[in-house]
Each structure stands twice: as C-alpha cells, then as structure tokens.
Amino acid sequence: MQELDQPAIEALLRRAERLGQPKPLLDVLLGLAALHHRTAEIDQADAMLHRVDALRAAHPDAEMDSQLYLLIKAMLAASVHGDRDLSREIELQRLRHGRQTGDLRVMRSALIRLGMLSSVMGQLEDAALFSEELVRACLKWAGPRDEPIVHHAQALLSGALLELDHPERAEAQMAPVCAWLDSVQREGLPGFHAWLGRSMLRLYQGRYEEALDANAQVLAFEMARARWPWPAAGRPISKSLSA
C-alpha cells in the first residue's frame, strides 16, 4: 500500500495551524487519520486521532465532523487496541444517529462495519440482520443515481446469508446484482463487493468456472487497490486550506 507523503502532510498541518482557528486543523487531522487508516499506516492514524482529542480538550466548543471522528475511533478501537466490543458500541451509536437524522451515509457506514464486526465475532445472525437493515435503508433513502450502493448492500447481505447456509435467499439477493454486473463494467467499492459476492455464491453452488471468472474480477480490484486506496470516508478537508 502506498504511504502518504510525510513532508506534504507536515506542510498541510502547519498551514492549518497558521490560520489560528481549531476547526480547520481538526478537519485536517481527521482527514489525515482517515487517509492513514486507508493506507494501513495504523500507528500514524492513531497518532492523528490523539492530536484531535488533545485539540478538542483545549477547544471543547470547536465544530468538527463528529460522525467521521466516531468512525475512525471505532476502526482504531478494533485494529489498534483489539477492542471489538468498544468498536461495536461506537458503531451502534453512529447507527442511532443515522436512524434519527435519516443520514444514509452514516447509516451505510455503521451498518457495514457492524455486519463485519458481527461476522468476525461469530455473531452470524446479527451480521445478517445488520445487512438486511442496510439493504432496506439503501432502498428507502438512495437516490435514482445511487444504484451501485444498493447492489453493494445486496451483495453483502448475500454473503451473510451464505454464512447461515441460506443459499436460496442469497441467490435472490444476488440476482439483481449479477444483472447489474453483466450490463456494463463496474468500478469502485460497490463493484468489488458485487464481484466478491458473485464469486462466493457460485463457489457455494459448485459452479466453479463461474466462481473463477468472478474471482478474477475480484483480483483485478485488489491489484488496483494496492496501487492506491479508495477514497477515505467523510467530508473533504476544509475548503479554507485548498488555496
């Protein structure tokens, strides 16, 4: 995974500090924490989050993207500190916020993370329930141009159902996803998970040639990801720093 340019990062931080306001610096620190996590520089991500905590302690009224902060905190709780229970608790907090506000971005992120955590913790029924809510939320809140995120959710639910040995229900979820994959070349994270879901389903069904074809697409995505990660979650860095 490509590492971030450290001199450029330090220059960006100095520029934010010269503005003399906490919000731009908080925006930069959060953005860098997310990017470091994406590039698997976990210690650097953790260090950035510690700087955020220190700045918030000094300026408790400063505005920041609280949902992005909680997302990064949850991810680091699991990856750095091995505390999946804390990570799950934070994601449930984010999910409650998303439900209350109808914020699909927050709901999607929290439900995807909760599904992953539940699966890793062996709570397969919970993983399927979170994935089912994810599909419902996407179908309810997604706009007409958001078809990829709906199919992303359906592919994740298909995988969760296979874990529970429900191949017929998994097939039903993957049917529109497969039609979507066959219509035109797909890119990005939704495309990756759609091909992965197809590969898993065909492997489960013993349709090995089709599973290998789908897996070749998954590998192509992984090779592209190794060159540069997909964009980090959350808002862009403060516009005041773009000049």
C-alpha positions as CSV (number, residue, x, y, z in Angstrom):
1,M,0.0,0.0,0.0
2,Q,1.4,3.4,-1.0
3,E,2.4,5.6,2.0
4,L,1.4,9.2,2.3
5,D,3.9,12.0,1.6
6,Q,5.1,13.0,5.1
7,P,6.6,16.4,4.1
8,A,3.4,17.3,2.4
9,I,1.4,16.3,5.4
10,E,3.6,18.4,7.7
11,A,3.2,21.4,5.4
12,L,-0.6,21.0,5.4
13,L,-0.7,20.8,9.2
14,R,1.5,24.0,9.5
15,R,-0.8,25.8,7.1
16,A,-3.8,24.8,9.2
17,E,-2.1,25.9,12.4
18,R,-1.3,29.3,11.0
19,L,-5.0,30.0,10.5
20,G,-5.3,30.2,14.3
21,Q,-8.7,28.5,14.4
22,P,-9.3,25.0,15.7
23,K,-11.8,23.9,13.1
24,P,-9.5,23.8,10.0
25,L,-6.9,21.9,12.0
26,L,-9.5,19.5,13.3
27,D,-10.7,18.9,9.7
28,V,-7.1,18.3,8.5
29,L,-6.3,15.9,11.4
30,L,-9.5,13.9,10.9
31,G,-8.9,13.7,7.1
32,L,-5.3,12.6,7.7
33,A,-6.4,10.0,10.3
34,A,-8.8,8.5,7.7
35,L,-6.2,8.5,5.0
36,H,-3.6,6.9,7.2
37,H,-6.1,4.2,8.1
38,R,-6.8,3.6,4.4
39,T,-3.1,3.3,3.6
40,A,-2.7,0.8,6.5
41,E,-0.5,3.3,8.4
42,I,-2.4,2.5,11.6
43,D,0.1,4.0,14.1
44,Q,0.0,7.3,12.2
45,A,-3.8,7.2,12.2
46,D,-3.9,6.6,15.9
47,A,-1.4,9.5,16.5
48,M,-3.6,11.9,14.4
49,L,-6.7,10.9,16.5
50,H,-4.8,11.6,19.7
51,R,-4.0,15.1,18.4
52,V,-7.7,15.5,17.6
53,D,-8.5,14.6,21.2
54,A,-6.0,17.0,22.6
55,L,-7.2,19.8,20.4
56,R,-10.8,19.1,21.4
57,A,-9.9,19.2,25.0
58,A,-8.4,22.6,24.5
59,H,-11.3,23.8,22.4
60,P,-14.4,21.9,23.6
61,D,-16.8,24.1,21.6
62,A,-15.0,23.8,18.3
63,E,-17.0,22.3,15.4
64,M,-15.9,19.1,13.6
65,D,-17.4,16.1,11.8
66,S,-18.4,14.1,14.8
67,Q,-19.5,11.1,12.7
68,L,-16.2,10.9,10.9
69,Y,-14.5,11.1,14.3
70,L,-16.6,8.2,15.7
71,L,-16.0,6.2,12.6
72,I,-12.2,6.5,12.9
73,K,-12.3,5.9,16.6
74,A,-14.3,2.7,16.1
75,M,-12.0,1.4,13.4
76,L,-8.9,2.1,15.5
77,A,-10.5,0.5,18.6
78,A,-10.6,-2.8,16.6
79,S,-7.4,-2.6,14.6
80,V,-5.1,-0.9,17.1
81,H,-6.4,-1.9,20.5
82,G,-8.2,-5.1,19.6
83,D,-11.4,-3.9,21.4
84,R,-14.1,-5.1,19.1
85,D,-16.8,-4.6,21.8
86,L,-15.9,-0.9,22.0
87,S,-15.8,-0.6,18.2
88,R,-19.3,-2.2,18.1
89,E,-20.6,0.2,20.8
90,I,-19.4,3.2,18.8
91,E,-20.9,1.9,15.6
92,L,-24.2,1.4,17.3
93,Q,-24.1,5.0,18.5
94,R,-23.4,6.1,14.9
95,L,-26.3,3.9,13.6
96,R,-28.7,5.5,16.1
97,H,-27.6,9.0,14.9
98,G,-28.2,7.9,11.3
99,R,-31.6,6.5,12.0
100,Q,-32.7,9.7,13.8
101,T,-31.5,12.0,11.1
102,G,-32.1,9.9,8.0
103,D,-28.4,10.3,7.1
104,L,-27.8,7.4,4.7
105,R,-24.0,8.0,4.6
106,V,-23.7,7.4,8.3
107,M,-26.2,4.5,8.3
108,R,-24.4,2.7,5.5
109,S,-21.0,3.1,7.1
110,A,-22.2,2.0,10.5
111,L,-24.3,-1.0,9.2
112,I,-21.4,-2.2,7.0
113,R,-19.0,-2.0,9.9
114,L,-21.5,-3.7,12.3
115,G,-22.0,-6.5,9.9
116,M,-18.3,-7.0,9.5
117,L,-17.7,-6.9,13.3
118,S,-20.5,-9.3,14.0
119,S,-19.2,-11.8,11.4
120,V,-15.7,-11.6,12.9
121,M,-17.1,-12.1,16.4
122,G,-19.1,-15.2,15.2
123,Q,-22.4,-13.4,15.6
124,L,-23.7,-14.5,12.2
125,E,-27.4,-13.9,12.8
126,D,-26.6,-10.3,13.9
127,A,-24.4,-9.9,10.8
128,A,-27.4,-10.9,8.6
129,L,-29.8,-8.6,10.5
130,F,-27.4,-5.6,10.0
131,S,-27.1,-6.4,6.3
132,E,-30.8,-6.7,5.9
133,E,-31.3,-3.3,7.5
134,L,-28.6,-2.0,5.2
135,V,-30.5,-3.1,2.1
136,R,-33.7,-1.6,3.4
137,A,-32.0,1.7,4.2
138,C,-30.4,1.9,0.8
139,L,-33.7,1.0,-1.0
140,K,-35.5,3.7,1.1
141,W,-33.0,6.6,1.1
142,A,-30.9,6.1,-2.0
143,G,-31.5,8.4,-5.0
144,P,-32.1,7.3,-8.6
145,R,-28.4,7.5,-9.4
146,D,-27.3,5.5,-6.3
147,E,-27.9,2.1,-7.9
148,P,-24.3,0.9,-7.0
149,I,-24.8,1.3,-3.3
150,V,-28.0,-0.7,-3.4
151,H,-26.2,-3.6,-5.1
152,H,-23.3,-3.3,-2.8
153,A,-25.7,-3.8,0.1
154,Q,-27.4,-6.7,-1.6
155,A,-24.0,-8.4,-2.2
156,L,-23.1,-8.0,1.5
157,L,-26.4,-9.5,2.5
158,S,-25.9,-12.4,0.1
159,G,-22.6,-13.2,1.8
160,A,-24.1,-13.0,5.3
161,L,-26.9,-15.4,4.2
162,L,-24.4,-17.9,2.8
163,E,-22.7,-17.9,6.2
164,L,-26.0,-19.0,7.6
165,D,-26.5,-21.7,4.9
166,H,-29.4,-19.9,3.2
167,P,-28.3,-20.3,-0.5
168,E,-31.8,-19.7,-1.9
169,R,-32.2,-16.3,-0.1
170,A,-28.6,-15.5,-1.1
171,E,-29.3,-16.2,-4.7
172,A,-32.4,-13.9,-4.6
173,Q,-30.3,-11.1,-3.3
174,M,-27.6,-11.6,-5.9
175,A,-29.9,-11.9,-8.9
176,P,-30.2,-8.1,-9.5
177,V,-26.5,-7.7,-8.6
178,C,-25.5,-10.2,-11.3
179,A,-27.7,-8.5,-13.8
180,W,-26.1,-5.2,-12.9
181,L,-22.6,-6.6,-13.2
182,D,-23.4,-8.1,-16.7
183,S,-24.7,-4.8,-18.1
184,V,-21.5,-2.7,-18.0
185,Q,-18.1,-2.7,-16.5
186,R,-18.3,-1.8,-12.8
187,E,-15.8,0.1,-10.7
188,G,-15.1,1.1,-7.1
189,L,-16.0,-0.5,-3.8
190,P,-19.6,-1.5,-4.8
191,G,-18.2,-3.3,-7.9
192,F,-15.6,-5.1,-5.8
193,H,-18.1,-6.4,-3.3
194,A,-20.6,-7.3,-6.1
195,W,-18.0,-9.5,-7.8
196,L,-16.9,-10.9,-4.5
197,G,-20.5,-11.8,-3.6
198,R,-20.9,-13.5,-7.0
199,S,-17.7,-15.5,-6.6
200,M,-18.8,-16.7,-3.1
201,L,-22.3,-17.7,-4.3
202,R,-21.1,-19.6,-7.3
203,L,-18.4,-21.4,-5.2
204,Y,-21.1,-22.4,-2.7
205,Q,-23.2,-23.7,-5.6
206,G,-20.4,-25.7,-7.0
207,R,-20.3,-23.6,-10.2
208,Y,-16.6,-23.4,-10.2
209,E,-15.9,-22.0,-13.6
210,E,-18.2,-19.0,-12.9
211,A,-16.7,-18.6,-9.5
212,L,-13.2,-18.5,-11.0
213,D,-14.3,-15.9,-13.6
214,A,-15.8,-13.7,-10.8
215,N,-12.7,-14.2,-8.7
216,A,-10.6,-12.9,-11.5
217,Q,-12.5,-9.7,-11.3
218,V,-12.0,-9.5,-7.5
219,L,-8.3,-10.0,-8.0
220,A,-8.2,-7.1,-10.6
221,F,-9.9,-4.8,-8.0
222,E,-7.3,-5.9,-5.3
223,M,-4.4,-5.2,-7.7
224,A,-5.8,-1.7,-8.4
225,R,-6.4,-1.1,-4.7
226,A,-2.7,-2.0,-4.0
227,R,-1.6,0.8,-6.2
228,W,-3.8,3.4,-4.4
229,P,-6.6,3.1,-1.9
230,W,-10.2,4.0,-2.5
231,P,-11.1,7.5,-1.1
232,A,-11.5,7.8,2.6
233,A,-14.9,8.2,4.2
234,G,-16.1,11.6,5.4
235,R,-16.1,15.2,4.3
236,P,-13.2,16.7,2.3
237,I,-10.6,18.7,4.1
238,S,-11.7,22.3,4.9
239,K,-12.0,24.5,1.8
240,S,-10.1,27.2,3.6
241,L,-6.9,25.1,3.0
242,S,-7.5,24.4,-0.7
243,A,-5.7,27.5,-1.8
